[in-house]
């Protein structure tokens, strides 16, 4: 039997022995000589004890209940010899009433009809060295010869009644404290051949059920009420305790406990089950530190729970196995709410045999977990939380849902989703810090089909979008990507090396490498990339995604991409290019353009530069080379480069140029007036200048008989310095079919035009047969030369006059 149970039985046996000594023959004598008898009894009881037993008063009754004898003891104190040191009284009973079967006594047996104890305290105390106040029962004399011992008859008890009795088993060496306030206990004992059987009805308040006081107490302050059936089998040396409906707090439990008393220490195995219990109620029955943790979670509806507590009274933490079944419940966690949740949950503090019963070897396993998180359905075949001291979550998660369900999760500052479906199958592993997944490492696949959404930071709308994402090691691989925006379509393949290493700690180092191909792109549909990224708000949204979505937004906000692009046909307003290729690099403040080249207007364009994005205004700085493009188509494609005096309608021929320019461009893709600065070197060949009004005006003034509306220019080299609305024309020679001229000055887009023309009156047609370049150069200025100037007046109208400043 457990030591504490043996101790209680010893106490009862001693007190019953007192009754045996004083009942039959001394009842009347005690009545009239109570004081003297009490002194003799106390003296006799204390002869062989390592402590003291004192009885304050006794009231025998021989004739009441005859032929049985009853005796009431008052103010019974049982203390060991070291009580002055620890002050733990083994027994302090104000009332102790015993009824003894007289006929059994005459047969040499002790049969107690009833024991009634009230207003009492039982305190079984063991200090940190292993000393116990129950040692008072150890006899000092040597063991007697058992062959002559006639006192081996065991006592049998009938009815037991306890009222207002406190019981404590306080073992400081083993860090155990079991303490109960027994309001009422009524029991009936029977003795079959195999041992004994007890039927108990009780109402008890638990003050402490601490298997390890360092971890706190279970069911503290809870009332325990109901019927218990207990029994002892002498052959197996086991005590069994069973209850089909034991009330603990406000809930009903089934109890099945086994105590193995055959060896030392005593082992126990307690099984507890509740078919319907609320999460908050179950959490309140556990130790305070566990309750505090569990209260961070909640389940809306009752659940079914089974628990096993097994161990030894010899010390150490007990084995804990808990199983719970959750069906279609609402689960609240620090990371959010899971609706329609079902799973079987298992907890054990013996995850791996032989590694101890502790938090480090504890695990929570969730089997067949299904639910909806922020309207996203998911399933986890097996999820585990291992090592509750430094918890790690691992598992496999599956989900399939309409992509529009992501709207509640992502918020309005990252993306807005429409049609399409998403599915995922991932294996995850993550630390758990403050009850949230921290830096999960994932592997597996995510697939999106026929999706439409708007990427808010770039105001980019996409339709009929599909993609596959695979997490492989630390890398993220994107494949089978099809995007469509309006009339544009793309196919893409991408990869982020060391994605998981950078994702959490250095999102600015995330670099996505894309291979992009498109049969046709309309740039107007991607003007969102011209505007500055709308940074993800740092304000906490109502969404409960915690770090997952916010972190994704942070990565999209700070991360960069390299795009290797090949486009068959590229459209922008009047611009059409073919065989376009480029490398675009997104950086924190804009886009780098590397090795961009297109076929356009019968020639080609090459470009390198940088786009710096700002609020409503973007700055660009580019170097470009134009190779023999049709000048008319070229000017028309670029809206005449903001010029109004000369347009594509005035031009024919082929243009080659190099330019280094900077300027501004709006979010709508329009050049900012007067923002262009830089240098352009231009070469025209086989060109014609058609109906160019300044020259037509000059012709009317100086060459009324020449066709100034169609001027053929075989070759022209020019250099222009661009300063906002001013274009500086460096000195250049115009050799044409109608007129030769030296031109220099400033052409203003608004006010300030001042262009000098030195025009020889000699008609170039007179020199058509001359092929020698030197001779042609000598003949250009033979004869009269007109020195003219083109200036704008106060109304901005250009007037031609004599250049009086010419020297």
KOLFI-971786 format. One line per 3 residues: number of its first residue (from 1); their letters; for each residue x, y, z of C-alpha. Coordinates in steps of 0.25 Angstrom, whole numbers. Layout:
N
NUM	A	X/Y/Z; ... .
This chain:
807
1	XXX	0/0/0; 4/15/-1; 12/19/11 .
4	XXX	2/30/14; -9/20/14; -2/11/23 .
7	XXX	1/23/32; -14/26/33; -18/11/36 .
10	XXX	-7/11/47; -13/23/53; -27/17/52 .
13	XXX	-21/4/58; -15/11/70; -27/18/73 .
16	XXX	-35/5/71; -25/-1/81; -29/9/91 .
19	XXX	-43/5/90; -40/-9/91; -32/-6/104 .
22	XXX	-43/2/111; -56/-3/106; -62/-16/111 .
25	XXX	-56/-17/125; -53/-2/128; -65/5/123 .
28	XXX	-71/8/136; -58/10/143; -54/20/132 .
31	XXX	-67/28/134; -64/30/148; -48/31/147 .
34	XXX	-47/38/134; -35/47/138; -27/36/144 .
37	XXX	-30/27/132; -26/38/122; -13/39/128 .
40	XXX	-10/24/129; -14/23/114; -6/34/109 .
43	XXX	6/29/117; 4/15/111; 2/20/97 .
46	XXX	15/28/97; 24/17/102; 29/12/88 .
49	XXX	27/24/80; 37/34/74; 27/45/77 .
52	XXX	14/47/85; 0/44/85; -10/51/94 .
55	XXX	-24/50/96; -31/62/102; -44/55/106 .
58	XXX	-52/42/104; -66/38/106; -69/23/105 .
61	XXX	-82/17/104; -84/2/106; -99/1/107 .
64	XXX	-102/10/95; -103/1/83; -101/-11/92 .
67	XXX	-95/-22/89; -86/-12/82; -77/-2/89 .
70	XXX	-74/12/84; -64/22/89; -63/37/86 .
73	XXX	-49/43/87; -47/58/88; -35/67/84 .
76	XXX	-26/56/79; -12/61/75; -2/52/69 .
79	XXX	12/58/67; 26/53/64; 38/57/73 .
82	XXX	43/67/63; 30/75/63; 37/87/69 .
85	XXX	45/88/57; 35/87/46; 22/89/53 .
88	XXX	14/79/44; 4/72/53; 1/58/48 .
91	XXX	-13/57/54; -21/68/60; -35/63/62 .
94	XXX	-46/70/70; -55/58/70; -52/44/67 .
97	XXX	-64/34/69; -62/19/68; -72/8/69 .
100	XXX	-66/-6/71; -73/-20/69; -72/-27/83 .
103	XXX	-75/-41/78; -63/-39/69; -54/-35/80 .
106	XXX	-58/-48/88; -53/-56/76; -39/-48/76 .
109	XXX	-43/-39/64; -44/-25/62; -57/-21/55 .
112	XXX	-60/-6/55; -75/-3/51; -72/11/49 .
115	XXX	-62/22/50; -67/37/50; -56/48/49 .
118	XXX	-60/62/49; -52/76/50; -39/69/48 .
121	XXX	-26/71/41; -17/60/35; -3/65/31 .
124	XXX	7/55/26; 20/63/25; 34/59/19 .
127	XXX	45/69/19; 56/72/8; 65/62/15 .
130	XXX	55/50/14; 51/51/29; 36/49/31 .
133	XXX	27/52/43; 21/37/41; 34/32/47 .
136	XXX	28/33/61; 22/19/59; 36/13/58 .
139	XXX	39/5/70; 52/6/78; 52/-8/83 .
142	XXX	56/-20/75; 46/-28/67; 38/-38/75 .
145	XXX	38/-53/71; 27/-53/61; 23/-68/66 .
148	XXX	18/-62/79; 12/-50/73; -3/-50/75 .
151	XXX	-6/-36/71; -5/-39/56; -20/-39/54 .
154	XXX	-24/-28/44; -35/-18/47; -47/-18/39 .
157	XXX	-55/-5/37; -70/-4/33; -75/10/31 .
160	XXX	-66/22/30; -70/37/32; -61/49/30 .
163	XXX	-67/63/32; -59/76/31; -45/69/31 .
166	XXX	-33/74/24; -23/65/18; -9/68/13 .
169	XXX	2/59/7; 14/69/7; 27/63/2 .
172	XXX	38/74/0; 48/64/-4; 40/59/-16 .
175	XXX	34/72/-18; 20/67/-17; 8/73/-10 .
178	XXX	-6/67/-9; -16/75/-1; -31/74/1 .
181	XXX	-42/79/9; -52/68/12; -65/74/14 .
184	XXX	-72/61/15; -68/46/12; -77/35/14 .
187	XXX	-72/21/12; -76/6/14; -65/-5/14 .
190	XXX	-66/-19/11; -56/-30/12; -57/-41/1 .
193	XXX	-46/-52/1; -37/-45/-9; -35/-32/0 .
196	XXX	-45/-21/2; -56/-12/-5; -60/2/-2 .
199	XXX	-72/10/-7; -70/24/-5; -79/37/-6 .
202	XXX	-71/49/-5; -70/64/-6; -56/70/-6 .
205	XXX	-49/83/-9; -35/81/-15; -25/91/-10 .
208	XXX	-13/85/-17; -10/73/-26; 4/75/-29 .
211	XXX	12/64/-35; 24/74/-36; 22/87/-28 .
214	XXX	32/94/-37; 21/92/-48; 9/96/-40 .
217	XXX	-3/89/-35; -15/83/-43; -30/85/-40 .
220	XXX	-26/95/-29; -39/101/-22; -48/92/-30 .
223	XXX	-59/84/-23; -59/69/-25; -72/61/-23 .
226	XXX	-78/48/-26; -77/33/-24; -64/25/-24 .
229	XXX	-63/10/-24; -49/6/-18; -43/-8/-16 .
232	XXX	-31/-15/-12; -26/-29/-17; -16/-36/-8 .
235	XXX	-11/-45/-20; -8/-34/-29; -5/-23/-18 .
238	XXX	-13/-13/-26; -23/-3/-22; -33/1/-32 .
241	XXX	-42/14/-32; -53/15/-42; -64/26/-44 .
244	XXX	-73/27/-56; -78/41/-52; -69/49/-43 .
247	XXX	-71/64/-43; -59/73/-43; -62/87/-44 .
250	XXX	-74/88/-53; -71/76/-62; -73/61/-61 .
253	XXX	-62/52/-62; -60/37/-63; -48/32/-54 .
256	XXX	-40/19/-54; -28/19/-46; -18/7/-42 .
259	XXX	-8/8/-30; 2/-3/-30; 6/-5/-16 .
262	XXX	15/-18/-17; 28/-11/-17; 34/2/-13 .
265	XXX	31/13/-17; 17/12/-20; 13/14/-35 .
268	XXX	0/19/-40; -7/20/-54; -19/30/-54 .
271	XXX	-28/30/-66; -38/42/-67; -48/44/-78 .
274	XXX	-59/55/-81; -68/54/-93; -72/69/-93 .
277	XXX	-63/80/-86; -60/94/-90; -46/98/-93 .
280	XXX	-46/109/-82; -51/99/-72; -41/88/-76 .
283	XXX	-30/99/-75; -34/104/-61; -32/90/-56 .
286	XXX	-17/90/-59; -5/96/-52; -5/112/-53 .
289	XXX	6/113/-62; 0/103/-72; -14/110/-70 .
292	XXX	-7/123/-74; -2/118/-86; -15/110/-90 .
295	XXX	-23/123/-88; -17/129/-100; -25/119/-108 .
298	XXX	-39/116/-108; -49/106/-114; -64/111/-115 .
301	XXX	-71/98/-113; -68/86/-103; -58/75/-107 .
304	XXX	-56/61/-103; -43/59/-95; -36/47/-90 .
307	XXX	-24/47/-81; -14/38/-74; -5/42/-62 .
310	XXX	5/31/-58; 17/31/-50; 23/28/-36 .
313	XXX	21/34/-22; 36/32/-21; 38/45/-28 .
316	XXX	40/51/-42; 30/56/-52; 18/47/-56 .
319	XXX	16/42/-70; 5/51/-77; -3/46/-89 .
322	XXX	-15/54/-93; -24/52/-105; -35/62/-110 .
325	XXX	-45/61/-121; -49/74/-128; -61/74/-138 .
328	XXX	-65/86/-146; -61/96/-135; -56/110/-135 .
331	XXX	-42/111/-130; -36/124/-126; -21/126/-126 .
334	XXX	-11/137/-124; -9/136/-139; -24/137/-143 .
337	XXX	-37/129/-143; -39/116/-150; -53/113/-153 .
340	XXX	-60/99/-156; -48/93/-149; -47/78/-147 .
343	XXX	-35/69/-142; -30/59/-133; -19/65/-123 .
346	XXX	-9/57/-115; 0/62/-104; 11/54/-98 .
349	XXX	23/58/-89; 30/45/-94; 32/48/-109 .
352	XXX	44/39/-109; 46/28/-99; 58/29/-90 .
355	XXX	59/44/-91; 52/48/-79; 38/53/-75 .
358	XXX	40/68/-78; 37/80/-87; 49/77/-95 .
361	XXX	43/63/-98; 29/67/-100; 21/68/-113 .
364	XXX	7/72/-118; 2/65/-130; -10/68/-138 .
367	XXX	-16/58/-147; -25/61/-159; -26/75/-156 .
370	XXX	-36/83/-165; -42/97/-164; -43/110/-170 .
373	XXX	-33/121/-167; -37/135/-172; -47/128/-181 .
376	XXX	-36/119/-187; -39/104/-185; -27/96/-182 .
379	XXX	-23/82/-177; -11/76/-169; -10/61/-169 .
382	XXX	0/62/-157; 5/74/-150; 15/74/-138 .
385	XXX	20/83/-128; 33/77/-122; 41/82/-110 .
388	XXX	31/91/-102; 44/97/-96; 48/103/-109 .
391	XXX	36/98/-118; 38/95/-132; 26/93/-142 .
394	XXX	26/83/-153; 16/77/-162; 10/76/-176 .
397	XXX	-1/86/-181; -11/85/-192; -21/95/-197 .
400	XXX	-29/98/-209; -38/110/-210; -43/122/-219 .
403	XXX	-32/132/-220; -43/143/-216; -42/137/-202 .
406	XXX	-28/144/-201; -35/158/-200; -38/156/-185 .
409	XXX	-24/152/-183; -15/161/-191; -22/174/-188 .
412	XXX	-24/185/-198; -10/190/-198; -3/178/-205 .
415	XXX	-13/172/-215; -27/171/-219; -32/157/-224 .
418	XXX	-43/153/-234; -45/140/-241; -36/128/-241 .
421	XXX	-32/117/-231; -20/114/-223; -15/101/-217 .
424	XXX	-3/98/-209; 4/86/-203; 15/89/-194 .
427	XXX	24/84/-183; 28/94/-172; 37/95/-160 .
430	XXX	37/107/-151; 41/112/-138; 30/116/-129 .
433	XXX	32/129/-121; 21/136/-113; 11/125/-119 .
436	XXX	13/129/-133; 21/123/-144; 34/130/-146 .
439	XXX	42/129/-159; 36/116/-164; 44/108/-174 .
442	XXX	36/102/-185; 37/92/-196; 27/88/-207 .
445	XXX	18/95/-217; 8/106/-219; -1/106/-232 .
448	XXX	-10/118/-237; -19/116/-249; -27/126/-257 .
451	XXX	-25/137/-247; -28/151/-248; -23/161/-238 .
454	XXX	-17/175/-236; -3/177/-230; -6/190/-222 .
457	XXX	8/196/-220; 10/196/-235; -5/198/-239 .
460	XXX	-3/186/-248; -16/178/-253; -14/164/-258 .
463	XXX	-24/154/-263; -24/139/-267; -11/138/-259 .
466	XXX	-5/124/-255; 8/121/-248; 15/110/-241 .
469	XXX	24/112/-229; 33/102/-223; 41/103/-210 .
472	XXX	54/95/-212; 64/96/-201; 66/111/-199 .
475	XXX	62/114/-213; 49/119/-219; 46/114/-233 .
478	XXX	35/120/-241; 30/113/-254; 19/111/-264 .
481	XXX	15/126/-262; 5/132/-271; 1/147/-269 .
484	XXX	-9/155/-277; -12/169/-275; -22/175/-286 .
487	XXX	-16/172/-299; -2/168/-294; 2/154/-290 .
490	XXX	15/148/-284; 21/135/-281; 31/135/-269 .
493	XXX	41/126/-262; 48/131/-249; 57/128/-238 .
496	XXX	61/134/-225; 74/128/-219; 75/127/-204 .
499	XXX	61/132/-203; 58/127/-189; 71/132/-184 .
502	XXX	68/146/-188; 53/146/-187; 52/149/-172 .
505	XXX	65/156/-168; 69/163/-181; 58/165/-191 .
508	XXX	65/176/-198; 75/165/-202; 64/157/-209 .
511	XXX	67/157/-224; 57/150/-233; 63/146/-247 .
514	XXX	53/146/-258; 53/140/-272; 41/147/-279 .
517	XXX	36/145/-293; 24/151/-299; 18/151/-313 .
520	XXX	13/165/-311; 13/175/-300; 5/188/-299 .
523	XXX	14/197/-290; 2/206/-286; -4/194/-279 .
526	XXX	9/194/-270; 10/209/-267; 8/205/-252 .
529	XXX	23/202/-252; 26/216/-255; 20/221/-242 .
532	XXX	27/220/-229; 23/207/-221; 12/210/-211 .
535	XXX	19/205/-199; 12/195/-190; 6/202/-178 .
538	XXX	12/199/-165; -1/201/-158; -6/188/-152 .
541	XXX	-19/183/-160; -30/176/-155; -25/164/-162 .
544	XXX	-19/153/-152; -8/148/-161; 2/153/-152 .
547	XXX	16/152/-159; 13/144/-171; 5/154/-180 .
550	XXX	12/166/-174; 26/160/-177; 22/156/-191 .
553	XXX	18/171/-193; 31/175/-187; 39/166/-197 .
556	XXX	31/171/-209; 33/185/-204; 48/184/-202 .
559	XXX	52/173/-211; 58/174/-225; 57/167/-238 .
562	XXX	65/165/-251; 57/162/-263; 63/157/-276 .
565	XXX	52/161/-286; 50/156/-300; 37/162/-307 .
568	XXX	33/160/-321; 24/172/-323; 25/184/-314 .
571	XXX	14/195/-314; 13/209/-307; 3/219/-313 .
574	XXX	9/221/-327; 21/213/-325; 23/199/-330 .
577	XXX	36/191/-328; 39/177/-332; 50/167/-326 .
580	XXX	51/175/-313; 61/170/-303; 65/176/-290 .
583	XXX	70/174/-276; 63/182/-266; 67/182/-251 .
586	XXX	58/188/-241; 65/195/-230; 60/202/-217 .
589	XXX	58/216/-225; 54/211/-238; 58/203/-250 .
592	XXX	72/200/-257; 71/198/-272; 82/190/-278 .
595	XXX	85/186/-292; 71/189/-297; 70/188/-312 .
598	XXX	58/188/-322; 56/188/-337; 48/200/-340 .
601	XXX	44/208/-353; 53/200/-362; 65/202/-352 .
604	XXX	69/199/-338; 70/206/-325; 79/202/-313 .
607	XXX	78/208/-299; 84/208/-285; 79/216/-274 .
610	XXX	72/218/-261; 58/222/-257; 57/228/-243 .
613	XXX	43/228/-238; 36/238/-229; 23/243/-225 .
616	XXX	15/246/-238; 28/250/-245; 39/241/-250 .
619	XXX	53/244/-254; 61/237/-265; 75/237/-270 .
622	XXX	78/229/-282; 89/227/-293; 83/223/-306 .
625	XXX	87/220/-320; 78/220/-332; 83/213/-344 .
628	XXX	77/217/-358; 62/218/-354; 52/224/-363 .
631	XXX	51/238/-358; 37/241/-360; 32/228/-353 .
634	XXX	42/231/-342; 37/245/-339; 23/240/-340 .
637	XXX	25/229/-330; 31/238/-320; 21/250/-322 .
640	XXX	31/258/-328; 39/258/-316; 31/270/-310 .
643	XXX	34/279/-322; 24/287/-328; 31/295/-339 .
646	XXX	36/282/-346; 28/269/-347; 28/256/-354 .
649	XXX	20/262/-365; 32/271/-368; 42/260/-369 .
652	XXX	47/249/-378; 59/240/-379; 67/232/-369 .
655	XXX	72/236/-356; 84/231/-348; 87/237/-334 .
658	XXX	94/236/-321; 89/243/-309; 91/245/-294 .
661	XXX	79/251/-288; 71/253/-275; 57/257/-272 .
664	XXX	44/255/-266; 33/246/-269; 19/245/-263 .
667	XXX	12/233/-257; 4/233/-269; 16/231/-278 .
670	XXX	16/246/-284; 29/254/-285; 29/266/-275 .
673	XXX	30/278/-283; 43/286/-283; 49/275/-274 .
676	XXX	59/269/-284; 74/272/-283; 85/266/-290 .
679	XXX	93/265/-303; 89/259/-316; 97/256/-328 .
682	XXX	89/254/-341; 92/249/-355; 82/250/-366 .
685	XXX	83/243/-379; 74/243/-391; 66/253/-384 .
688	XXX	55/263/-388; 50/275/-381; 35/277/-384 .
691	XXX	28/290/-383; 36/294/-371; 30/308/-368 .
694	XXX	43/315/-364; 50/312/-377; 37/314/-385 .
697	XXX	37/328/-379; 52/330/-383; 49/325/-397 .
700	XXX	38/335/-399; 47/346/-394; 60/342/-401 .
703	XXX	57/331/-411; 43/333/-417; 46/325/-429 .
706	XXX	51/312/-422; 43/301/-416; 45/303/-401 .
709	XXX	34/293/-398; 42/281/-402; 56/282/-399 .
712	XXX	65/269/-401; 76/268/-392; 86/256/-396 .
715	XXX	93/257/-383; 93/265/-370; 101/264/-357 .
718	XXX	97/272/-345; 99/274/-330; 88/279/-321 .
721	XXX	90/283/-306; 76/282/-300; 73/290/-288 .
724	XXX	59/289/-284; 51/297/-294; 63/302/-301 .
727	XXX	70/294/-312; 84/299/-315; 88/297/-329 .
730	XXX	102/296/-331; 108/302/-344; 104/292/-355 .
733	XXX	104/292/-370; 91/289/-378; 94/285/-392 .
736	XXX	81/283/-399; 75/282/-413; 69/296/-411 .
739	XXX	78/304/-402; 91/303/-394; 92/309/-381 .
742	XXX	100/310/-368; 91/310/-356; 94/312/-341 .
745	XXX	86/318/-330; 75/314/-320; 61/308/-323 .
748	XXX	51/310/-312; 39/302/-309; 33/314/-303 .
751	XXX	40/328/-303; 54/331/-307; 57/326/-321 .
754	XXX	69/332/-328; 75/325/-340; 85/331/-349 .
757	XXX	84/326/-364; 96/329/-373; 90/326/-387 .
760	XXX	97/328/-400; 89/332/-412; 96/323/-421 .
763	XXX	86/312/-425; 92/298/-421; 86/292/-434 .
766	XXX	97/299/-442; 107/290/-435; 99/277/-437 .
769	XXX	110/272/-447; 122/274/-437; 126/262/-429 .
772	XXX	138/267/-422; 135/270/-408; 146/280/-406 .
775	XXX	142/288/-419; 127/287/-414; 131/293/-401 .
778	XXX	139/305/-408; 127/308/-416; 116/308/-405 .
781	XXX	118/323/-401; 122/328/-415; 114/340/-418 .
784	XXX	105/348/-409; 101/342/-395; 89/346/-387 .
787	XXX	91/347/-372; 77/345/-366; 72/343/-352 .
790	XXX	59/336/-348; 54/341/-335; 41/340/-328 .
793	XXX	33/353/-324; 25/356/-312; 14/347/-316 .
796	XXX	23/336/-319; 22/337/-334; 35/334/-341 .
799	XXX	40/346/-350; 51/345/-360; 60/358/-362 .
802	XXX	74/362/-365; 84/358/-355; 91/371/-352 .
805	XXX	100/364/-342; 107/357/-352; 122/360/-354 .
